[in-house]
Amino acid sequence: VFIFGGAGAVLTLIVSLVLARGVTRPVYRLVEAAREIGRGNLMKPMDVVSGDEIGYLGETMEDMRRKILARDEQLRQMLGSVAHEIRNPLGGIEIYAGLIADDLPKEDPRKAHIQKVIGEVRTLDRVISEFLEFARPAPVQPEWVELGLLVEEAFFLVAPELEAGNIAYQTTISKGSRVFVDRGQIKQALVNVMKNAIQAMPEGGNLTVRAGLEADGVCLEVIDTGVGIAPSDLNRLFEPFFSTREKGSGLGLAIVQQIVRENGGRVVLESVPGSGTTCRLILPGPMETGAM
């Protein structure tokens, strides 16, 4: 009796473990898929295949994902169309305002007013360009890219702003460090992050760009000594159209996150109010050693 009872208990335990694993694994995959949808990653389909209620739930979530993806695409197309319709007359306004400014004498006070109009038109054009970029991202064309050269190209684009803002710049990138990304897109994302860091240091400061090896790729860090970000705003900075600046479009970091995700990476943001912010771009690719 004891032998048969013990064998039955062991058999029951084994069957229970097998059944539990058969249930928990699909549920875990559903949870991970729901988290990806919550992060905005709508491109990964559901991979839960089952003939029971869990399979039915997976099919329902997959249908939901497809509908959200279709609606997101419609909204992007609408945003792109509206941006184009606004951008076309802006070009005419800038041209005619420039002609008026050229006809006015240099000492005429109205010339300064016209120049302000031209400046505001250019600001609107820049904002609309960000809208178009967010609404219609270009397809990713990854290649092996020297990380040091990429950082140098980004620094060249923001160097005038660094000098004007009295900001010291330093970088530590190992020679031969490479990432497998779209060169133009990641450079644009890096420039956006560096410009955000510059704007966070109105009184000057230090900007550091460095790279290190992570378990899942290369970590490119942009560190500033600026005003920092309030904890209540930190989790919302990647939301489209959310901005802590009066004239910001709220798309800068949203575009950065979109670009990095499309390139197979992720963005991590850490900040201490009054002490600065660190933005980490985790990019796919090995980190080779060597001094630069």
Secondary structure as UniProt FT lines:
FT   HELIX           2..38
FT   TURN            39..40
FT   HELIX           53..103
FT   TURN            106..107
FT   HELIX           109..135
FT   STRAND          143..146
FT   HELIX           147..164
FT   TURN            165..166
FT   STRAND          167..172
FT   TURN            175..176
FT   STRAND          178..181
FT   HELIX           183..199
FT   TURN            202..203
FT   STRAND          205..214
FT   TURN            215..216
FT   STRAND          217..224
FT   HELIX           231..234
FT   TURN            235..238
FT   TURN            240..241
FT   TURN            246..247
FT   HELIX           252..262
FT   TURN            263..264
FT   STRAND          266..272
FT   TURN            273..275
FT   STRAND          276..283
//
